Amino acid sequence: MPNVDLHIMKTTRVFVDTNVWFSAFYKEGTCSRILRQLNKSSYEVVISELVLEEIIRTIQKKAPSALPFIVEYLNTTKVIVVKNSEKK
């Protein structure tokens, strides 16, 4: 095995858009399979605070019964929420 400094290895991050989140929790299909595969992978799933707010707002409006499932998913998986960038 090659001598690899693990401190310099980077994990690939994947940004998941609001539409994918909504579709994944609205009905079973491609988007829900994508989230399941990402959860099993070594990728880091990343969303911004803004997208998180948009996900919650959209689900509350269009599919409120799905809200507990997305909250549970976010609390039990390795999703990273990053701060919104501020324009100066």
WONOR-V899405 format. One record per residue. N is the residue number from 0. PHI is phi in radians with two decimals (999 if undefined). Layout:
BEGIN
n->N phi->PHI
n->N phi->PHI
END
This chain:
BEGIN
n->0 phi->999
n->1 phi->-1.16
n->2 phi->-1.37
n->3 phi->-2.10
n->4 phi->-1.43
n->5 phi->-1.16
n->6 phi->-1.22
n->7 phi->-1.72
n->8 phi->-1.25
n->9 phi->-1.90
n->10 phi->-1.55
n->11 phi->-1.33
n->12 phi->-1.81
n->13 phi->-2.14
n->14 phi->-1.58
n->15 phi->-1.86
n->16 phi->-1.31
n->17 phi->-0.93
n->18 phi->-1.07
n->19 phi->-1.20
n->20 phi->-1.03
n->21 phi->-1.05
n->22 phi->-1.07
n->23 phi->-1.11
n->24 phi->-1.73
n->25 phi->-1.38
n->26 phi->-2.75
n->27 phi->-1.15
n->28 phi->3.04
n->29 phi->-1.01
n->30 phi->-1.14
n->31 phi->-1.19
n->32 phi->-1.16
n->33 phi->-1.07
n->34 phi->-1.09
n->35 phi->-1.11
n->36 phi->-1.15
n->37 phi->-1.10
n->38 phi->-1.12
n->39 phi->-1.48
n->40 phi->-1.58
n->41 phi->-1.59
n->42 phi->-1.20
n->43 phi->-1.71
n->44 phi->-1.51
n->45 phi->-2.17
n->46 phi->-2.39
n->47 phi->-1.59
n->48 phi->-1.01
n->49 phi->-1.07
n->50 phi->-1.15
n->51 phi->-1.05
n->52 phi->-1.07
n->53 phi->-1.16
n->54 phi->-1.05
n->55 phi->-1.09
n->56 phi->-1.08
n->57 phi->-1.15
n->58 phi->-1.18
n->59 phi->-1.04
n->60 phi->-1.39
n->61 phi->-1.81
n->62 phi->-2.66
n->63 phi->-1.01
n->64 phi->-1.19
n->65 phi->-1.49
n->66 phi->-1.00
n->67 phi->-1.04
n->68 phi->-1.21
n->69 phi->-1.23
n->70 phi->-1.09
n->71 phi->-1.08
n->72 phi->-1.04
n->73 phi->-1.15
n->74 phi->-1.38
n->75 phi->-2.01
n->76 phi->-2.10
n->77 phi->-1.67
n->78 phi->-1.30
n->79 phi->-1.83
n->80 phi->-1.74
n->81 phi->-1.81
n->82 phi->-1.16
n->83 phi->-1.16
n->84 phi->-1.37
n->85 phi->-1.82
n->86 phi->-1.45
n->87 phi->-2.11
END
